[in-house]
Amino acid sequence: MNRILILFFVLVFFSCKQNEDSNCPTGDLVLDEGVIDSKSYLLTTGGEIFLKENGNCEFYQTYFDPDFISDNYVFENNIIYTYAAEDQLIRVKNNLNENFENHTNFVDLFISSVADTSDNWTDFVLQSPANPLIADYVELRKCILNNICTFDDNRIDIVSDPVVPTNACLKFFAEAPLPSMVTSKSSIESTLLFVDKLDELWFEADYYIDEGMPLTIIDLENKWFGESPGIRLIFKNNLHLAVELKYGDKPTYKQATGQEVIFPTKQWVHVEAYFLMDDKDGGKIKIWQNGTLIIDAQGKTLPTSNSVQTSLEVGITATGEASVLYMDNITAKVVHN
């Protein structure tokens, strides 16, 4: 028995020594692991990413602050608040409805104070040849919201419906990105969501693609994590809808091969989406196009078990070509479980 115990402690010591020498986090310290771009990675509960090669780990980057929930949210009587500015609290949104009939000025769509509970949107993104960098389009956004300047190339306007002129809708225009750019964007965003693990998101909207074909038209993101990971609605082959989780190896949920429904242009198309959030295989995805269920899948829909999806971005959320898109009747509902 003593020889067995001695052998056990030697093996434990040797294993610990290996982990120490390799600089690899182990056990409960590992939140997630996988392979991306042929490189293995480990993500720790402390928010650090390590790249692993030949059994050795090297610190790569900090992916999130482990205190992002406690630092940014307040929970009172089953109500969730986040900080709008300094110590000002604003309630997160579980329901969002927008038909653009009550606004004539694009700037008026956006929440201007914590007392402004009727509006839905907090930001917009105009990443374009004229404003390719984050600092560029953030500065442009501030300038437009302060009514100091107007759009450069990419733009968003409240306009008449291309089919029913008496109806108002939102028009997104995006130039093709420069060769040095990853993408071009023309989108609006609400950063007041709180979609946790096992929560459900129901979304629907009307889309009219007038020119080009965007790459993505809905993004549900986590603004507290690096590169804002999350589930998004994309177009495959510039023809039909699919769903992609923008995280890790980017699992994609497609329509049945040979049964894909083409997404038509020059006409209104009603899109509905349902997501059950899970970082494992228990996630659920359902997509309807004009009332027809085109995707019914199960799999990973949440980047990690501690990820909270905070932002709903709609419009031309990414494109590789010049595109014009109209949107109307946007509805989003979060069900906390």
C-alpha positions, 0 to 999 in steps of 0.5 A: 500500500505504501509503495502505491501511495508513493507512486501516486504522489510521484505521478501527481507531482510530475503532472503538476510539474508538467502543467507548471512548466507548460504554463497551461491552465487546467481543471476549473480554470479552463472555461472553454477550449477549441481550435481556430485557424489550426491553433489550439486555444484555452480560455480561462475563467479569468478571461485570458486566452492561451495558445497551445502548441506541442503541449506548451501554452503561451498567453495570447490576450485578455478576452474579457474582464471576469467582473463584467457582470458585477461592474456593469449591471445591477439586479433589483426585484427581478429587474436588470439595470445597466449603467448609461453614464457614470452612476446613471442606471437604465433598465435593460430591454426585454421588448423592442418594437420599431415601425418608424412611423413616429419619427421623421428624423433619423437622429430621433431614433436614439435614446438621449437620456435614461428618462427616454424609455420609448426609444430603442436604439443606442448606437449606429455603425457606418464603417465605410471607405471614408471611415474605415477605423473604429475611431473614425466611425465612432467620431462620425456617430457622435458628430451626427447625433449632435447634429453637427455634421451629416453622413459621408458615404454609408448612410441610414435614412427614414424614408417612404416604403418602396412599395407603399409610399404612405408607410415609413421604413428605414433605408440602409446604404453601404459602399463596398469595402476597400481592399484593406477593409474586412467589411463595410457596415450600415446598421443600428444597434441596441446595447440594452439587452441581457440575454443569458444562458438558457434565455430565449430570443424571438425576433422578426422584421421585414426586409427589402433588398434593393441592391447588392446582397449583404453578408449579415443582417442580424447580429446578437453580440456580447459587447464585453468580450473581445470582437463581440462574439455571438449568433448572427443571420447570414447569407450563404452564396449570396442566395439564402439564409443561414445562421452562424455563431461568430465564435471559435470555429464558427459553427453554421446552421444551414438549410437542408441541402437541395431544399434551400429557399432563395431570398428574393430581392426587390420585394418585402420578405418577412423573417422570423428567428428564434434562439435558445441560448446554450454554450453546449449542444442544447441550443436551438435555432429556428428561422422562418422566411415568409412564414415557412420554417427554413431552418430547425436546428440544435447546437451551440448558440452561445459563445461560453457559459458565462457569456451575456448577449448585450447587443442587437445589431440590425441592417447591413451589419456586414457586406462585401459589396455595395448594398441597399436594404430597407427594414421595417416592423422590427420586434425583439423579445427576450424570455428569461428562464 
